[in-house]
Amino acid sequence: MKWWYWALLIVIVVSAIVLVCRANLPVPRTDQGKVDQLYGLLERSVHIMDKYKVEYWAIAGTLLGAIRHKGMIPWDKDVDLAVSDIKAFQKLKPKFNKFGMDISFRDKIWRIHTKEDRDIYIDIFEETLQDGAYRCTERWNRTRWPKELHYPEETFPLHYYEFGPLYIKGPKLPKPYLSRTYGQWQVPMVTFHSYSDKDPLWPKLLSLRGRKVKNDRIEPALPMPRLINHS
């Protein structure tokens, strides 16, 4: 038997094993401790931005979580917000510092994070009106996320949406954006990204990206036990 017969047989066997594993492996949920910290960080952040009238709205997986799960997607690991006036946002740095937070600029993205743990963060994307839609101001971000755009008539006035223990702002009509960005967004799919070296290896090896999730596994990440006192 020629060598390519054996090679083909090995490919078929390995593919079958991967498919079986994909169907039976549990969906990787974000650690509840990290979820609690993210909700707390988000609550403080939107409180500051609302107080000082810096307009923001939920985008990407955060908006998807708000509409589909009414909270964080169970396997998500950060929060994504858009801000149109980035200079006004930058001026809030002392306010964030007062609550034990800081802001930084990394990989063309602004970020709100705790001073103790930079792995707990909110990504802030500067989006400005370009060619009739709000798009990422940074060219590299437009290249990476070409579908990240918001038409004014779909976006404003902003509405509040339930997000775990909070209510956060999002586009007036979120569904057109979600359809452009995710296609069949109503069907939960695992999209695994490696956020740090501490993340488990098996989701990457078994290619969980694009795997459908059973309905009994789409509950939102649990909210914090209690909210933060802002006084």
C-alpha positions as CSV (number, residue, x, y, z in Angstrom):
1,M,0.0,0.0,0.0
2,K,1.4,3.4,-1.0
3,W,2.4,5.9,1.6
4,W,-0.4,8.4,0.7
5,Y,-3.0,5.8,1.5
6,W,-1.7,5.7,5.1
7,A,-1.5,9.5,5.2
8,L,-5.1,9.8,4.0
9,L,-6.2,7.2,6.6
10,I,-4.4,9.0,9.4
11,V,-6.1,12.4,8.4
12,I,-9.5,10.7,8.4
13,V,-9.0,9.1,11.8
14,V,-7.7,12.3,13.4
15,S,-10.5,14.4,11.9
16,A,-13.1,11.9,13.3
17,I,-11.5,12.1,16.8
18,V,-11.5,15.9,16.7
19,L,-15.2,16.0,15.7
20,V,-16.1,13.7,18.5
21,C,-14.2,15.7,21.0
22,R,-15.7,19.0,19.8
23,A,-19.2,17.6,20.3
24,N,-18.5,16.4,23.9
25,L,-16.1,18.8,25.5
26,P,-17.6,21.3,27.9
27,V,-17.8,24.9,26.9
28,P,-15.0,26.8,28.6
29,R,-16.6,29.3,31.0
30,T,-14.8,32.3,32.3
31,D,-13.8,32.0,35.9
32,Q,-16.5,33.5,38.2
33,G,-13.9,35.6,40.1
34,K,-12.9,37.3,36.9
35,V,-16.5,37.9,35.9
36,D,-17.2,39.5,39.3
37,Q,-14.2,41.8,38.8
38,L,-15.2,42.7,35.3
39,Y,-18.8,43.7,36.3
40,G,-17.3,45.8,39.1
41,L,-14.8,47.5,36.8
42,L,-17.6,48.2,34.3
43,E,-19.9,49.6,36.9
44,R,-17.3,52.0,38.1
45,S,-16.3,53.0,34.6
46,V,-19.8,53.7,33.2
47,H,-20.6,55.6,36.5
48,I,-17.6,57.9,35.8
49,M,-18.4,58.4,32.1
50,D,-22.0,59.1,32.7
51,K,-21.3,61.5,35.5
52,Y,-18.9,63.5,33.3
53,K,-21.0,63.1,30.2
54,V,-18.5,61.1,28.1
55,E,-20.7,59.2,25.6
56,Y,-20.0,55.5,25.2
57,W,-21.9,52.5,23.8
58,A,-21.5,48.7,24.0
59,I,-20.0,47.0,20.9
60,A,-18.8,43.6,19.7
61,G,-19.2,40.7,22.2
62,T,-20.4,43.0,24.9
63,L,-23.4,44.2,22.9
64,L,-24.0,40.6,21.7
65,G,-24.0,39.5,25.4
66,A,-26.4,42.3,26.4
67,I,-28.9,41.4,23.7
68,R,-28.6,37.6,23.6
69,H,-27.7,36.7,27.2
70,K,-28.6,39.9,29.1
71,G,-25.1,39.8,30.6
72,M,-21.6,38.7,29.8
73,I,-21.2,35.9,27.3
74,P,-20.3,33.0,29.6
75,W,-16.9,32.5,27.8
76,D,-16.1,36.1,27.2
77,K,-13.1,37.6,29.1
78,D,-13.3,41.4,28.6
79,V,-15.7,44.3,27.8
80,D,-15.8,46.3,24.6
81,L,-17.0,49.9,24.5
82,A,-16.9,52.6,21.8
83,V,-16.2,56.3,22.6
84,S,-16.5,59.1,20.1
85,D,-14.7,61.8,22.1
86,I,-11.4,60.2,23.1
87,K,-9.9,63.4,24.4
88,A,-12.8,63.8,26.9
89,F,-12.2,60.2,27.9
90,Q,-8.5,60.8,28.5
91,K,-9.2,63.7,30.8
92,L,-11.0,61.2,33.2
93,K,-7.8,59.5,34.1
94,P,-7.7,61.2,37.6
95,K,-11.3,60.1,38.2
96,F,-10.4,56.5,37.3
97,N,-7.3,56.7,39.6
98,K,-9.6,57.7,42.5
99,F,-11.4,54.4,42.2
100,G,-8.2,52.3,42.0
101,M,-8.3,52.1,38.2
102,D,-6.1,53.4,35.4
103,I,-6.2,53.9,31.6
104,S,-3.5,53.0,29.1
105,F,-3.0,52.6,25.3
106,R,-1.9,49.3,24.0
107,D,-2.1,47.7,20.6
108,K,-4.0,50.7,19.2
109,I,-6.7,50.3,21.8
110,W,-7.4,52.4,24.9
111,R,-8.0,50.3,28.0
112,I,-9.4,50.7,31.5
113,H,-8.0,48.3,34.0
114,T,-7.4,47.8,37.6
115,K,-4.1,48.9,39.0
116,E,-3.6,45.5,40.7
117,D,-4.4,43.3,37.7
118,R,-4.0,44.4,34.1
119,D,-5.7,41.2,32.9
120,I,-9.0,42.7,34.2
121,Y,-9.8,45.3,31.6
122,I,-12.3,47.1,29.3
123,D,-11.3,47.8,25.8
124,I,-12.2,51.3,24.6
125,F,-12.3,51.9,20.9
126,E,-12.3,55.4,19.5
127,E,-15.0,55.6,16.8
128,T,-15.6,58.7,14.7
129,L,-18.0,59.5,11.9
130,Q,-16.4,58.5,8.6
131,D,-18.2,58.0,5.3
132,G,-21.6,58.1,6.9
133,A,-20.9,55.6,9.8
134,Y,-19.0,55.5,13.1
135,R,-15.8,53.5,12.5
136,C,-12.6,52.9,14.4
137,T,-10.4,56.0,14.1
138,E,-7.2,53.9,14.2
139,R,-6.5,52.6,10.7
140,W,-5.1,49.3,12.0
141,N,-8.3,48.7,13.9
142,R,-10.4,49.3,10.8
143,T,-8.2,46.7,9.0
144,R,-8.6,44.2,11.8
145,W,-12.3,44.7,12.3
146,P,-13.8,46.0,9.0
147,K,-17.4,45.2,10.1
148,E,-17.1,47.4,13.2
149,L,-19.3,50.3,12.0
150,H,-22.4,52.0,13.4
151,Y,-24.8,54.0,11.3
152,P,-26.1,57.1,13.2
153,E,-29.7,56.2,12.4
154,E,-29.3,52.8,14.0
155,T,-27.2,54.0,16.9
156,F,-28.8,57.2,18.3
157,P,-30.4,58.0,20.6
158,L,-28.6,55.4,22.7
159,H,-30.7,52.9,24.8
160,Y,-30.0,51.2,28.0
161,Y,-29.7,47.4,28.1
162,E,-29.6,44.9,30.9
163,F,-26.1,43.5,31.4
164,G,-25.9,41.2,34.4
165,P,-26.4,43.3,37.5
166,L,-26.0,46.6,35.5
167,Y,-27.7,48.6,32.7
168,I,-25.3,49.9,30.0
169,K,-25.8,52.0,26.9
170,G,-26.0,50.5,23.4
171,P,-27.2,51.3,19.9
172,K,-30.9,52.1,19.5
173,L,-31.2,49.3,16.9
174,P,-28.6,46.7,17.8
175,K,-29.9,43.8,15.6
176,P,-28.7,45.2,12.2
177,Y,-25.2,45.7,13.7
178,L,-25.2,42.2,15.2
179,S,-26.3,40.7,11.9
180,R,-23.6,42.5,9.9
181,T,-21.0,41.5,12.4
182,Y,-21.9,38.0,13.4
183,G,-24.4,36.7,10.8
184,Q,-26.7,34.3,12.7
185,W,-26.0,35.9,16.0
186,Q,-29.0,34.3,17.7
187,V,-27.2,31.0,17.6
188,P,-24.6,30.8,20.4
189,M,-21.1,29.9,19.0
190,V,-17.8,29.5,20.9
191,T,-15.2,32.0,19.6
192,F,-12.1,31.2,21.6
193,H,-9.3,33.7,21.8
194,S,-6.0,33.3,23.7
195,Y,-6.1,36.2,26.2
196,S,-3.1,35.1,28.2
197,D,-0.6,32.2,28.6
198,K,-2.8,31.0,31.5
199,D,-5.6,30.0,29.2
200,P,-6.1,26.3,28.7
201,L,-4.6,24.7,25.7
202,W,-7.3,22.3,24.8
203,P,-9.8,24.8,23.2
204,K,-7.1,25.9,20.8
205,L,-6.0,22.4,19.9
206,L,-9.5,21.2,19.3
207,S,-10.5,24.3,17.4
208,L,-13.6,25.3,19.4
209,R,-14.0,28.4,17.2
210,G,-17.4,28.3,15.6
211,R,-18.8,25.5,17.6
212,K,-22.5,25.6,18.3
213,V,-23.5,25.7,22.0
214,K,-26.4,23.8,23.4
215,N,-29.3,25.9,24.8
216,D,-28.7,24.7,28.3
217,R,-25.2,26.3,28.3
218,I,-26.0,29.8,27.2
219,E,-26.9,31.3,30.6
220,P,-25.0,34.6,31.2
221,A,-22.0,34.7,33.5
222,L,-23.4,35.1,37.0
223,P,-23.5,38.7,38.3
224,M,-21.6,39.9,41.3
225,P,-23.2,39.3,44.7
226,R,-23.7,43.1,45.2
227,L,-22.9,46.3,43.5
228,I,-20.2,48.9,44.3
229,N,-20.9,51.8,46.6
230,H,-19.9,54.9,44.7
231,S,-20.1,57.4,47.6
